[in-house]
C-alpha cells in the first residue's frame, strides 16, 4: 500500500530502488467498471490495482496517465536515492488509441532530464504467445517483450536526447 509517488523515506536513503508500476493504460481509467484485466486476467488486475482504478493527480488520460505515474515516481526515486544510486524501471511499450507509444523511450528521455544516466537496458521476451485481442484489423505489432531500464543518479546531467535542430542549417 505504498504510493511510488510519495515514498515514506528520507532523502538519499537508498543505494538502489526498483520501480514496477502498472504500465497498461487501462488501469488508469476513471470508472472501475472499465479497468483492464478482466476475465482470465483478473488475477493480474487484483495484483496491480486491487481491482480499482489507480488515482492520478491530474486529468491525464489513457497512455498519458501511465507516463505521468512514471515521471512522478522518477522525481520521488531521485529524492530517495543516494548519489550514484541505481534505479531499475520495468516498463512495456503499448498501443493506445491506435497510436504506437514507445514508453521506454519516453521514460528514458524524462529520466535523463531529471538527472539520471541510462546505464543499461534489458529486453525480456515472453516465451508464450502474445494475447490476441478482439481487434478487427491489426495495425501494430503485438508486444511480447518488456524492458528493464537501469538508471544511475548523477550530479552531472548527461543528455542522450538529440535535438534535430542542432543539425539544421540556420536560415
Secondary structure as the mmCIF struct_conf table of DSSP 4:
data_model
#
loop_
_struct_conf.conf_type_id
_struct_conf.id
_struct_conf.beg_label_comp_id
_struct_conf.beg_label_asym_id
_struct_conf.beg_label_seq_id
_struct_conf.end_label_comp_id
_struct_conf.end_label_asym_id
_struct_conf.end_label_seq_id
TURN_TY1_P TURN_TY1_P1 UNK A 4 UNK A 5
BEND BEND1 UNK A 6 UNK A 6
BEND BEND2 UNK A 8 UNK A 9
TURN_TY1_P TURN_TY1_P2 UNK A 11 UNK A 12
STRN STRN1 UNK A 14 UNK A 19
HELX_RH_3T_P HELX_RH_3T_P1 UNK A 25 UNK A 28
BEND BEND3 UNK A 30 UNK A 31
HELX_RH_3T_P HELX_RH_3T_P2 UNK A 32 UNK A 34
BEND BEND4 UNK A 36 UNK A 36
HELX_RH_3T_P HELX_RH_3T_P3 UNK A 39 UNK A 41
HELX_RH_AL_P HELX_RH_AL_P1 UNK A 42 UNK A 49
TURN_TY1_P TURN_TY1_P3 UNK A 50 UNK A 51
BEND BEND5 UNK A 52 UNK A 52
HELX_LH_PP_P HELX_LH_PP_P1 UNK A 53 UNK A 55
BEND BEND6 UNK A 57 UNK A 58
TURN_TY1_P TURN_TY1_P4 UNK A 62 UNK A 62
HELX_RH_AL_P HELX_RH_AL_P2 UNK A 63 UNK A 80
STRN STRN2 UNK A 81 UNK A 91
STRN STRN3 UNK A 94 UNK A 96
TURN_TY1_P TURN_TY1_P5 UNK A 97 UNK A 98
STRN STRN4 UNK A 99 UNK A 101
HELX_RH_AL_P HELX_RH_AL_P3 UNK A 103 UNK A 114
TURN_TY1_P TURN_TY1_P6 UNK A 115 UNK A 115
STRN STRN5 UNK A 116 UNK A 125
BEND BEND7 UNK A 127 UNK A 128
HELX_LH_PP_P HELX_LH_PP_P2 UNK A 129 UNK A 132
BEND BEND8 UNK A 136 UNK A 137
BEND BEND9 UNK A 140 UNK A 140
HELX_LH_PP_P HELX_LH_PP_P3 UNK A 141 UNK A 143
STRN STRN6 UNK A 145 UNK A 153
BEND BEND10 UNK A 155 UNK A 156
HELX_LH_PP_P HELX_LH_PP_P4 UNK A 161 UNK A 163
HELX_RH_3T_P HELX_RH_3T_P4 UNK A 164 UNK A 167
BEND BEND11 UNK A 168 UNK A 168
HELX_LH_PP_P HELX_LH_PP_P5 UNK A 169 UNK A 170
#
